[in-house]
C-alpha cells in the first residue's frame, strides 16, 4: 500500500449502514472516495434451489422467508406466478386483502428505512420516535395476518384469513394516528437544517443513468423516472384503486427520502380506499392448491425497494422445475458505485441508507461444475 | 422555549413506549399465531399435517395404547405458519397465542401430547 496513492478501507461486512452483512471496499484519496466495490456472499441460503426440492405449497413459505421485511411482496409475487401458470382465478375480496397487506408492509418498511436514515445522520431521537410509531402498523399486521413480521398471508388462489368490521375500524384509527405522526416527520425531513445539509446534493443520480443501469423503485422515482409496477402492470387490486406515482426531480439522497415519505401517505390513502371498498365474497379456495399444470410464468410486483420479479417453471406435478427470483436491491446495490462518485467517506452510510438495501434479498451464488471440480462463485466475482 | 417546556412536562408523566419484558408481559393479540396444540381425540391419523409441513417439524408416532399414528410437533423446527392447522380436515389443532416457548433443553421443545397429559395427571 505504501506506493499507492489510495488508502483502502473496508466498510462492513458487519452492518455498514443497515444491520445486514455487506462489504464495501473503498479506496480513498484523503476524504474523497476514488473507487468503491461491493462484495456480497455473506448471507446466502440457496432458497431458489430449495424451492425446486419442495412442493408448490411449501414454497409459499420459503418465498416469504427470502426476506423478513419484504415477506408479503415475495409471497404475493410467487402466488401470482403460480396463478398465472395454473390459470387460477382470485376472488376480488382476496385481491383487496392482498393490497391491504402489501401497503401495510410498505408503510412499515419505509418507516424503518427513514428511521435508519435518521440514526445514520446522528439523529437518534428521530430513530427512536419513528420506531415507536412504526409499532402500531406492526400490531395491525399481527391482527390481520397473525404475525408482526412473517405474515404468511398470501396463498396461491387467495389469502388465508378474513377481516371483520372490528379490524377495519382498528385499521382506520391506527392510520389516522400514523398519518398525523408522519406529517410531523415530513416537516422534520423537509425543514431541519442538519438533515437537509447532510442529504441534499449527496449521492446524485441523473435520469439517463437510471434508465441506462436499470435502477428501480424509489431510487428511480427520485430521479424523475415514473416507474411503478402497481401502475404499469397492475396486480392484486391496484388496477381498481386510484393512486399517484410519486416522483421527484432532484435525484439525491434527500429526494429519495422524501419519495419514501410521500409514498407512506399514498399507501395510507390506498389503505383507506381498500377498506372502504372491500367487496364481499370468498377469500380463496377451501383446499390448498398443490398441483399446477405444466407451463411457465413471469410475475412482477412493486416491492418497497422496487420491482420484484419471479420466474416460475412448472413441468406438471407438485414441484416447480425452477424458481428464479430477481430482487430490486440486487440491481440497486450492484450499480451503487455510481452514486459514490466524488463523495466523501463520511457520506457513505447516508448514501447507502438512501438506497434502502435489503441484503438478504440479493445474495446470489453460482455453482460451477467443471472437470469433476465444484466451484462456487458469488455474482459479484463473475461480474468483475 | 414554551414548546420545549410543555414537551418535557408531557414526557415526564407519559408511560414509556417500551415494556420491561420478563416482568411486564407484551400481550400477544388473540390473532397471533402461537403454539398449536393437538386434540388427540379428533385426530384421524391422516398424516396431512406431516406431509405439508414446510419445516418438516411434524413427525408421526404410534400411540402405544391403540397403535394409531398421531403427530408430534418439534417446536424447535416449527416456523408457526399454521399450515397444519389450515390443512387439517377435522380441525384437530387448537390454536393459541402462546409464544414463550424458549427452553434450555432441545427435548423440551418437542411437544408430545401423550407425554404432556401423562405428566400433568
Interface residues (C-beta under 8 A of the other chain):
Chain A: X54 X55 X57 X58 X60 X61 X62 X65 X132 X135 X139 X142 X143 X144 X146 X147 X150 X152 X160 X161 X288
Chain B: X17 X28 X29 X31 X32 X33 X52 X54 X55 X79 X80 X81 X82 X83 X86 X87
